[in-house]
Amino acid sequence: MPNTPDMSADEFRKYGREIVEWIGTYLDDVRSYPVLPDHRPGTLREALPSAGPNQGEGMDAILADFSELVIPNVNHWNHPRFHGYFSVSASKPGILAEMLSAALNVNAMLWKSCPAATELEQVTLDWLRQWLDLPVTFTGVIYDTASISSMTAIAAAREKAFPEVRLDGGLRDAIVYTSAHSHSSIEKGAIALGIGQRNVRNIEVDENFRMRVDKLESAIAADRAAGKKPFFVCATVGTTSTSSVDPVPEIAAIAEREKLWLHIDAAYAGPTAMIPEMRPHFAACERADSFMLNPHKWLFTPIDISVLYTRHPDTLRRAFSLVPDYLQTDQDSEVVNYMDYGVQLGRRFRALKLWFVMRYFGREGIVAILREHLRLARLLESWVKDDSRFELAAPVPFSLVCFRLKHSNEATRRLMDAVNSTGKAFLSHTMLNGRYTIRLAIGNIQTTETDIAETWTLVRELAGEAQ
């Protein structure tokens, strides 16, 4: 074996086995950890040296500090009772794929830089497209997060509507429309692309937190009358606060009539499109110009991975392609170079982990897990309705249940804080029409009915103290 400054093969195997064993034990015993640590700001920072070591340290010392300092200050997102934000979970096949991806350490910027990464991304995303029942005209690209996917969609829409901006810049009065309950990344994307926050219209929602199409139509008419340039509308299937579903068929009709790019944000709920009985929530999504979902949210793939599908890949490519001499290859006319479809040049081999997950569980296996999470949400919904102290704050179309103590914002806030302080479960909140609301999201691959029952029992027990 060559003598290199890296860790020896024997040492790597020794600690590799230890780490895999630790991961296996951690995932099996994750319920024994507090979901949310008792952590004050600066705890870990103060426990670590203020400067890095001049001499290398042994793995025993590094792993000891990982166990003794890092782990006590971790929010355990892979915990079955992590119900805040949107639950995510890294399944074991996905974790193994991440390990392999790190070992290969490829840069998937060009086909030539790693043919396997490019072609596996193409194949895997086409499999997923079929599972989601999206048309064959949709082409997929992997990004890191939904924020980047949505920003990229806005950039493609801008390229289609205002192609001169690529060279000249200086775009003014271009208008983006989105729901008042859409994710903040739509507004952030508009800021980043120079469209400007003032040019984002947050359209009013109805009593079920769905975009009002009459308000959308009137906003477009008012902007056109004022000489502005509407070009993009985002509809959401599974909003962040409540998982509401915007009326996509009506919005699609408006977008087609007004020649707006229609983007569907299904970052959370997108995987449920593969369930036949959930298909009505995705009506008319095939009419969108782009459609986005995050496999790291509810498809059991380790964070981060977001998928954007579009009917206009050539437009997306025109928005971003810039190829210096040192990146040109003899195969460019025959292949896809994913660097041409976004701001980033370097790209991780993210398709590998999604491919592992899809192959290991199969479509039927994933659908079974999703259906169980949907069942658990309906069960929890019934428990909330049966307790006269609580009220549902929003409909439950997917696996997010929004509820609150009746008549009191402050008591609801105290209740959520009390639950989280126990370390037995983690919940997050939102504000709905001025009402403080607890969100309990179900989406971890290990979550069982027992976990939901124990969390609800905890909520009920602490409700009296909070009131």
C-alpha positions in Angstrom: 0.0 0.0 0.0 1.3 3.5 -0.8 2.3 5.7 2.1 -0.1 8.7 2.1 -0.9 11.4 4.7 -4.5 10.2 4.9 -5.9 7.8 7.4 -4.6 4.2 6.8 -6.9 1.6 5.3 -6.9 -0.4 8.5 -7.7 2.5 10.7 -10.5 3.6 8.3 -12.0 0.1 8.4 -11.8 0.0 12.2 -13.5 3.4 12.8 -15.8 2.9 9.8 -17.2 -0.3 11.5 -17.5 1.6 14.8 -19.4 4.5 13.2 -21.8 2.2 11.3 -22.4 0.3 14.5 -23.1 3.6 16.3 -25.5 4.7 13.5 -27.4 1.4 13.7 -27.7 1.6 17.5 -28.7 5.3 17.3 -31.5 4.6 14.8 -32.7 1.7 16.8 -32.6 3.5 20.1 -33.5 7.0 19.0 -36.6 7.2 21.2 -34.3 7.2 24.2 -32.9 10.6 23.3 -34.7 13.9 24.1 -36.1 15.2 20.9 -35.2 18.7 21.7 -32.1 19.3 23.9 -32.1 21.5 27.0 -29.7 23.9 25.3 -29.0 27.5 25.9 -27.3 29.6 23.2 -23.6 29.1 23.2 -23.5 25.8 25.1 -21.5 23.8 22.5 -19.5 26.8 21.3 -18.2 27.4 24.8 -17.4 23.7 25.3 -15.0 23.6 22.3 -11.6 25.2 22.0 -11.4 28.7 20.5 -8.9 27.6 17.9 -8.3 24.5 15.9 -5.4 22.0 16.9 -1.9 22.5 15.5 -1.3 18.8 15.7 -3.7 16.2 14.5 -5.8 14.3 17.0 -6.8 10.7 17.2 -10.2 9.4 16.2 -10.9 8.2 19.7 -10.8 11.7 21.0 -12.8 13.1 18.1 -15.5 10.5 18.4 -15.6 11.0 22.2 -16.3 14.7 21.7 -18.9 13.9 19.1 -20.7 11.7 21.7 -20.2 13.8 24.7 -20.5 17.4 23.3 -22.2 17.3 19.9 -25.0 14.7 20.5 -26.4 16.3 23.7 -26.9 19.5 21.7 -28.6 17.9 18.7 -32.3 18.3 17.7 -33.1 14.8 16.7 -34.8 15.2 13.4 -34.8 11.4 12.9 -36.7 10.9 16.1 -40.2 9.4 15.6 -41.7 12.1 17.8 -40.1 15.0 15.9 -43.3 16.6 14.7 -42.1 20.2 14.2 -41.9 22.0 10.9 -42.4 19.2 8.4 -41.1 15.8 9.7 -38.2 14.5 7.8 -36.4 11.2 8.1 -33.4 9.6 6.6 -34.1 5.9 6.0 -31.3 3.4 6.4 -30.9 2.7 2.6 -30.6 6.4 2.0 -28.0 6.7 4.8 -25.9 3.9 3.2 -26.1 5.7 -0.1 -24.9 8.9 1.4 -21.9 7.0 2.7 -21.1 5.7 -0.8 -21.6 9.1 -2.3 -19.1 10.6 0.2 -16.6 7.9 -0.7 -17.0 8.4 -4.4 -16.9 12.2 -3.9 -17.8 13.0 -7.5 -18.7 16.4 -9.0 -21.8 15.9 -11.2 -21.4 19.2 -13.0 -20.8 17.7 -16.5 -21.7 14.4 -18.0 -18.0 13.9 -18.6 -17.1 14.7 -15.0 -19.1 11.7 -13.9 -21.3 9.9 -16.5 -22.9 7.7 -13.8 -24.1 10.7 -11.8 -25.7 12.4 -14.8 -27.4 9.3 -16.2 -28.6 8.0 -12.9 -30.2 11.3 -12.2 -32.0 11.1 -15.5 -33.2 7.6 -14.9 -34.2 8.1 -11.3 -36.1 11.3 -11.9 -38.0 9.7 -14.8 -39.0 6.8 -12.5 -40.2 9.3 -9.9 -42.1 11.3 -12.6 -43.9 8.1 -13.6 -44.8 7.3 -9.9 -46.2 10.9 -9.5 -48.2 10.5 -12.7 -46.7 13.6 -14.3 -46.6 13.8 -18.1 -43.7 12.5 -20.1 -43.1 16.1 -21.3 -41.7 16.9 -17.8 -38.0 16.9 -17.3 -36.4 16.7 -13.8 -33.4 18.3 -12.3 -32.1 17.8 -8.7 -31.2 20.8 -6.5 -30.5 21.0 -2.8 -33.6 22.6 -1.4 -37.1 23.8 -2.4 -35.9 27.4 -2.0 -33.4 26.9 -4.8 -35.9 24.9 -6.9 -38.4 27.6 -6.7 -35.9 30.4 -7.3 -34.7 28.5 -10.4 -38.3 28.2 -11.6 -38.7 32.0 -11.3 -35.5 32.5 -13.2 -36.8 30.2 -16.0 -40.1 32.1 -16.1 -38.2 35.4 -16.3 -36.1 34.0 -19.2 -39.3 33.0 -21.1 -41.0 36.4 -20.5 -38.1 38.7 -20.7 -35.2 37.1 -22.6 -33.4 40.4 -22.9 -32.7 40.5 -19.2 -30.0 37.8 -19.4 -27.8 40.3 -21.3 -29.1 43.7 -20.2 -30.4 43.2 -16.7 -32.4 46.1 -15.4 -35.8 44.3 -15.2 -38.5 46.6 -13.8 -42.2 46.1 -12.9 -42.1 42.3 -13.4 -44.8 40.8 -11.1 -44.8 37.5 -9.1 -48.1 36.2 -7.6 -48.3 33.7 -4.8 -50.6 32.9 -1.9 -50.3 34.7 1.4 -49.7 31.2 2.8 -47.0 30.2 0.3 -43.5 29.5 1.5 -41.3 32.5 2.1 -38.8 31.1 -0.5 -41.0 32.5 -3.3 -40.5 36.0 -2.0 -36.8 35.3 -1.3 -36.3 34.1 -4.8 -37.8 37.2 -6.2 -35.5 39.3 -4.0 -32.4 37.3 -5.1 -33.3 37.6 -8.8 -33.7 41.4 -8.7 -37.5 41.4 -9.1 -37.9 43.0 -5.8 -40.1 42.4 -2.8 -42.5 45.1 -3.7 -43.2 43.2 -6.9 -44.5 40.1 -5.1 -48.2 40.0 -4.7 -49.3 37.8 -1.7 -52.8 36.9 -2.7 -55.5 36.7 0.0 -56.7 33.2 1.1 -60.1 31.8 1.9 -61.4 30.3 5.1 -59.5 27.1 4.3 -56.2 29.0 3.6 -56.4 28.4 -0.2 -55.5 31.1 -2.6 -58.6 33.1 -3.7 -58.7 33.1 -7.5 -61.0 36.2 -7.6 -58.3 38.1 -5.8 -55.6 36.8 -8.1 -57.6 37.9 -11.2 -58.2 41.3 -9.8 -54.5 41.7 -8.8 -53.4 40.8 -12.3 -55.9 43.2 -13.9 -54.8 46.0 -11.6 -51.2 45.4 -12.4 -51.7 45.4 -16.1 -53.8 48.6 -15.9 -50.8 50.2 -14.0 -48.4 49.2 -16.8 -46.7 46.4 -14.9 -45.7 43.0 -16.3 -47.2 39.9 -14.7 -45.2 36.8 -15.5 -45.2 34.2 -12.8 -47.7 32.6 -10.4 -47.0 30.0 -7.7 -49.7 27.6 -6.5 -49.0 25.4 -3.5 -50.2 21.8 -2.9 -49.5 21.5 0.9 -48.7 24.9 2.3 -46.2 25.3 5.1 -48.5 26.5 7.9 -51.5 24.3 7.3 -50.9 22.0 4.3 -53.7 23.7 2.4 -54.1 23.0 -1.3 -54.6 26.0 -3.7 -57.2 25.6 -6.4 -54.8 24.6 -9.1 -57.3 24.0 -12.0 -58.7 27.6 -11.7 -55.2 29.1 -11.2 -53.9 27.1 -14.3 -56.8 28.5 -16.4 -55.8 32.1 -15.3 -52.1 31.4 -16.0 -52.9 30.1 -19.4 -55.1 33.0 -20.3 -52.8 35.6 -18.9 -49.6 33.9 -20.3 -48.1 33.5 -16.8 -45.6 30.7 -15.9 -47.4 28.4 -13.4 -45.2 26.9 -10.7 -46.5 24.2 -8.3 -44.8 24.1 -4.9 -45.5 20.5 -3.6 -42.3 20.4 -1.5 -44.0 18.6 1.4 -47.1 16.9 -0.1 -45.7 16.0 -3.5 -44.9 12.3 -2.7 -48.6 11.6 -2.0 -49.3 12.2 -5.7 -48.4 8.5 -6.1 -51.4 7.4 -4.0 -54.5 7.0 -6.2 -56.9 8.4 -3.7 -54.8 11.5 -3.1 -54.7 12.4 -6.8 -57.6 14.9 -6.6 -55.3 17.2 -4.7 -53.0 17.3 -7.7 -55.7 18.0 -10.3 -54.3 20.1 -13.2 -50.7 19.9 -12.0 -49.9 18.5 -15.4 -50.8 21.9 -16.8 -48.0 23.6 -14.8 -44.8 24.9 -16.3 -42.9 23.6 -13.3 -43.6 21.3 -10.4 -41.4 20.8 -7.4 -41.1 18.4 -4.4 -38.5 17.5 -1.7 -37.7 13.8 -1.4 -36.0 14.8 1.9 -39.3 15.8 3.4 -41.6 12.8 2.9 -39.8 10.4 0.7 -37.4 9.1 3.4 -34.2 10.4 1.6 -31.5 12.1 3.7 -31.4 15.9 3.5 -30.8 17.6 1.2 -32.5 16.8 -2.1 -35.1 18.8 -4.0 -36.5 17.9 -7.5 -37.8 20.4 -10.0 -39.7 19.2 -13.0 -40.4 21.5 -16.0 -42.1 21.3 -19.4 -39.5 23.9 -20.6 -36.0 22.5 -20.0 -34.6 24.5 -23.0 -35.9 27.7 -21.4 -34.3 26.7 -18.1 -31.0 26.0 -19.8 -31.1 29.3 -21.6 -31.5 31.1 -18.3 -28.3 29.7 -16.8 -26.0 28.1 -19.4 -22.6 29.8 -19.6 -19.8 27.5 -20.7 -16.2 28.6 -20.6 -13.6 26.9 -22.8 -12.3 24.7 -19.9 -15.7 23.1 -19.4 -16.4 22.3 -23.1 -16.3 18.7 -24.0 -16.6 16.6 -27.2 -19.9 15.1 -25.9 -21.8 18.4 -25.3 -24.2 17.9 -28.2 -25.1 14.4 -27.1 -25.5 14.7 -23.4 -27.1 16.7 -20.5 -24.6 18.8 -18.5 -26.5 19.7 -15.3 -24.3 22.7 -14.6 -26.4 24.4 -17.4 -29.6 24.2 -15.3 -28.8 26.3 -12.3 -26.4 28.8 -10.7 -24.2 26.1 -9.1 -21.3 24.5 -11.0 -20.4 21.8 -8.4 -23.1 19.3 -7.8 -23.2 16.4 -5.3 -24.3 12.9 -6.4 -27.7 13.3 -4.8 -29.5 11.0 -7.2 -27.7 8.0 -5.7 -29.6 8.2 -2.4 -33.0 8.7 -4.0 -32.3 5.7 -6.3 -31.4 3.5 -3.3 -34.6 4.5 -1.5 -36.8 4.0 -4.5 -35.3 0.6 -5.2 -35.3 -0.6 -1.6 -38.9 0.2 -0.8 -40.4 0.2 -4.2 -43.5 2.2 -5.1 -45.9 -0.1 -3.2 -43.7 0.1 -0.1 -43.5 3.9 -0.1 -47.3 4.2 -0.7 -48.0 1.9 2.3 -45.8 4.1 4.6 -47.5 7.3 3.3 -51.0 5.8 3.7 -50.1 4.9 7.3 -49.0 8.5 8.1 -52.2 9.8 6.5 -54.2 7.4 8.7 -52.4 8.6 11.8 -53.2 12.2 11.0 -56.9 11.4 10.7 -56.7 9.5 14.0 -55.1 12.5 15.7 -57.7 14.8 14.1 -60.4 12.7 15.7 -58.8 12.9 19.1 -58.5 16.7 18.9 -62.2 16.9 18.0 -63.1 14.7 20.9 -61.5 16.9 23.5 -63.6 19.9 24.3 -60.6 22.0 25.4 -59.1 21.9 21.9 -60.1 23.0 18.4 -58.8 22.2 15.0 -57.4 25.3 13.4 -57.3 24.1 9.8 -58.5 21.2 7.6 -56.2 18.1 7.5 -55.7 17.1 3.8 -52.4 15.4 4.4 -50.5 14.5 7.6 -50.2 17.8 9.3 -52.7 18.5 12.2 -53.1 22.1 13.3 -54.8 22.6 16.7 -55.0 25.0 19.6 -56.5 25.4 23.0 -59.8 27.3 22.6 -59.9 31.0 23.3 -56.2 31.5 24.3 -53.1 32.3 22.3 -50.9 32.5 25.4 -52.1 29.2 26.9 -51.5 27.5 23.5 -48.0 28.9 23.4 -47.3 27.8 27.0 -48.6 24.3 26.1 -46.3 23.9 23.2 -43.4 25.1 25.2 -44.2 22.7 28.0 -44.4 19.7 25.6 -41.1 20.6 24.0 -39.4 21.1 27.3 -40.1 17.5 28.3 -37.8 16.3 25.5 -40.5 13.6 24.7 -41.8 15.3 21.6 -41.1 18.4 19.5 -43.9 20.5 18.0 -43.8 23.8 16.1 -46.3 26.6 15.7 -47.8 29.1 13.2 -50.2 32.0 13.4 -53.6 31.6 11.6 -55.8 34.7 11.5 -54.1 36.0 14.6 -54.5 32.7 16.5 -51.5 31.0 17.9 -51.6 27.4 16.5 -49.7 24.2 17.2 -48.6 22.2 14.3 -48.0 18.4 14.6 -46.5 17.0 11.4 -46.3 13.2 10.8 -43.7 12.0 8.4 -40.9 10.0 10.0 -40.5 6.5 8.7 -40.3 5.1 12.2 -43.4 6.9 13.7 -46.1 4.6 14.9 -49.5 4.9 16.4 -48.0 4.5 19.8 -45.8 7.5 19.2 -48.8 9.7 18.2 -50.9 8.4 21.1 -48.1 9.1 23.6 -47.6 12.6 22.2 -51.3 13.4 22.4 -51.5 12.0 26.0 -48.6 14.3 26.9 -50.4 17.3 25.2 -53.6 16.5 27.1 -51.8 16.1 30.4 -50.0 19.4 30.1 -53.0 21.3 28.8 -54.4 21.9 32.3 -51.2 23.4 33.5 -51.0 25.7 30.5 -54.5 27.1 30.9 
